[in-house]
Amino acid sequence: MQKVVISALTFIILSWGVNANAITMTFEGLYQNNDESTFLEGAYEEAGFTLTASNPTPYSFGTAGDLNARFGGSTAIATYNYGYMALENSSGDKFSLLSLDVAPVSLGANDPYGNRIVGELYQATIYGLRVDGSIVSQVITLPNATSANVLTLVNVIGFTELTRVEIHSYALPGIQIDNLVLNAVSSVPEPESISLFLFGIGLLIGARRIR
């Protein structure tokens, strides 16, 4: 009996602080029913995560209304200028990135803001800085459409134990992202974990008294 209790208690202790919560950043709070482009200053925060721009001059991000030619099927956020987007857990805890939806902002040769060739492949790179200082990366390649750029699901591999994610695009006006699926790992034990821990302690004490 005591061995079983000790094993269970060891499992609880090892699991302490590893509370992963699935989160999706949808940017739906920026939704607008029009054909306008809206530009944002400063950092953007949602679901406990903070998104910043490396070159916020004068704006950090842009988003398109659902009647705008750049609307990709759902409300997305885009880099406004050359540079990259950086994502961090607002609490400072580590996290994982599982997937995101991506599309170019430029509309090919029809876009006055981007000298893009119709059908040309568009590349962006995602970098993840891990807790141990190592870096993981993945290149995204998408066709540059001639009309509205439909957001494409991209599953990423190995983006775990992260402190920061950077999304780099290599052409003006940049890349738009949506539906970032993340696992946030909290270093603070949840009430259920604390109760389970105390219950295990109680079982251990009870087993010793029986002996």
C-alpha positions in Angstrom: 0.0 0.0 0.0 2.7 2.4 1.0 4.6 1.8 -2.2 1.5 2.6 -4.3 0.9 5.8 -2.4 4.6 6.8 -2.7 4.5 6.2 -6.5 1.3 8.2 -6.9 2.8 11.0 -4.8 6.0 11.0 -6.9 3.9 11.4 -10.1 2.0 14.3 -8.6 5.2 16.1 -7.6 6.8 15.6 -11.0 3.6 16.9 -12.6 3.6 20.0 -10.4 3.7 23.1 -12.5 3.2 21.4 -15.8 -0.4 22.5 -16.4 -0.8 22.8 -20.2 -3.8 24.8 -21.5 -4.7 24.8 -25.2 -5.3 28.4 -26.4 -6.2 29.8 -29.8 -5.5 33.4 -30.8 -8.3 34.2 -33.2 -8.1 38.0 -33.4 -11.9 38.1 -33.7 -11.9 41.2 -31.4 -10.5 43.1 -34.5 -13.4 42.0 -36.8 -14.9 44.7 -38.9 -17.7 44.5 -41.4 -16.3 46.8 -44.1 -13.7 47.1 -46.9 -11.3 49.1 -44.8 -7.8 48.4 -43.5 -7.2 49.3 -39.9 -3.8 49.9 -38.4 -2.7 49.3 -34.8 -0.1 51.0 -32.7 1.9 49.2 -30.0 1.6 45.6 -28.8 -1.4 43.4 -29.3 -2.6 41.2 -26.4 -5.0 38.3 -26.5 -5.6 35.1 -24.4 -2.5 35.8 -22.2 -0.1 36.3 -25.1 1.6 39.4 -26.4 2.4 40.1 -30.0 4.8 42.9 -30.9 6.3 44.2 -34.1 10.1 44.7 -34.7 9.6 47.9 -36.8 6.5 49.8 -35.5 7.0 52.9 -37.7 4.4 54.3 -37.4 2.1 51.3 -36.9 2.7 47.8 -35.6 0.0 45.8 -37.3 -2.8 46.0 -39.8 -6.1 44.1 -40.2 -8.6 44.0 -43.0 -12.4 44.2 -43.0 -14.3 41.2 -44.3 -15.2 43.2 -47.5 -11.5 44.1 -48.2 -9.7 42.4 -51.0 -7.0 41.3 -48.6 -9.4 39.5 -46.2 -8.4 35.9 -46.1 -11.6 34.2 -44.9 -11.3 35.2 -41.2 -10.0 38.1 -39.2 -6.2 38.1 -39.3 -3.4 40.4 -38.1 -0.5 41.4 -40.4 2.8 43.1 -40.2 2.5 46.7 -41.3 6.1 47.3 -42.3 9.3 45.4 -43.0 10.3 43.3 -40.0 8.9 40.5 -38.0 6.2 39.7 -35.4 7.3 38.4 -32.0 5.0 36.4 -29.7 5.6 35.8 -26.0 3.6 34.5 -23.1 2.5 37.6 -21.1 3.2 35.7 -17.9 6.7 34.8 -18.9 6.0 31.1 -18.7 7.1 28.7 -21.5 4.7 27.6 -24.2 4.4 25.6 -27.4 3.2 26.5 -30.8 1.2 23.8 -32.7 -0.2 25.5 -35.8 -1.3 28.8 -37.4 -3.1 30.0 -40.5 -0.9 32.1 -42.8 -1.4 34.1 -46.0 0.6 36.9 -47.8 -0.9 40.3 -47.6 0.1 41.4 -51.1 -2.3 40.7 -54.0 0.3 40.0 -56.7 0.8 42.5 -59.6 -2.6 44.1 -58.8 -1.4 45.3 -55.4 0.1 48.8 -55.5 1.9 48.2 -52.2 3.8 45.1 -53.3 5.8 44.6 -56.5 4.9 40.9 -56.6 4.8 38.7 -59.6 1.5 36.8 -60.1 1.9 33.2 -59.0 5.3 33.8 -57.4 6.0 31.7 -54.3 6.0 33.7 -51.1 8.3 32.7 -48.2 8.2 33.4 -44.5 10.2 31.8 -41.6 9.1 31.0 -38.1 11.8 30.9 -35.4 11.2 29.6 -31.9 13.6 30.4 -29.0 13.6 27.5 -26.5 14.1 27.7 -22.7 17.5 26.0 -23.1 18.7 28.7 -25.6 18.4 26.5 -28.7 16.4 27.7 -31.8 14.0 25.8 -33.9 12.8 27.1 -37.3 10.5 26.3 -40.1 10.1 27.9 -43.6 6.6 28.5 -44.9 6.1 28.7 -48.7 2.8 30.0 -50.1 1.7 31.1 -53.6 1.2 34.8 -54.0 -2.5 34.9 -55.2 -4.0 37.3 -57.7 -7.1 37.9 -55.6 -7.9 37.5 -51.9 -5.2 35.5 -50.2 -6.9 32.6 -48.5 -5.4 31.7 -45.1 -3.6 28.3 -45.2 -3.2 26.0 -42.2 0.4 25.4 -41.3 1.4 22.7 -38.8 4.7 23.4 -37.1 7.0 20.7 -35.7 9.3 20.9 -32.7 8.1 24.3 -31.4 8.0 23.3 -27.7 9.5 24.6 -24.5 9.5 28.1 -26.0 10.0 31.5 -24.5 9.5 33.5 -27.8 8.4 33.0 -31.4 9.3 35.3 -34.3 7.6 35.3 -37.6 9.7 36.8 -40.4 8.4 37.8 -43.8 10.5 39.0 -46.7 8.3 41.3 -48.8 6.3 44.4 -48.2 3.6 44.6 -47.1 4.2 41.4 -45.3 2.3 38.3 -44.0 -1.0 37.9 -42.2 -1.6 35.3 -39.5 -4.6 33.9 -37.7 -5.7 31.0 -35.4 -2.5 30.5 -33.6 -2.9 27.3 -31.6 -0.7 27.3 -28.5 -0.1 25.3 -25.3 0.5 27.6 -22.4 2.5 25.9 -19.5 1.8 27.5 -16.2 4.4 27.4 -13.4 1.7 28.0 -10.8 -0.1 24.8 -9.7 -3.8 24.8 -10.2 -6.2 24.2 -7.2 -6.9 20.7 -8.4 -3.2 19.8 -8.3 -2.8 21.2 -4.8 -5.8 19.2 -3.6 -4.5 16.0 -5.2 -1.1 16.7 -3.6 -2.6 17.1 -0.1 -4.7 14.0 -0.7 -1.6 12.0 -1.5 0.1 13.3 1.7 -2.9 12.2 3.7 -2.8 8.7 2.2 0.9 8.4 3.0 0.3 9.4 6.6 -2.7 7.0 6.9 -0.6 4.1 5.4 2.1 4.7 8.0 -0.4 4.7 10.9 -1.9 1.4 9.7 1.6 -0.1 9.8 
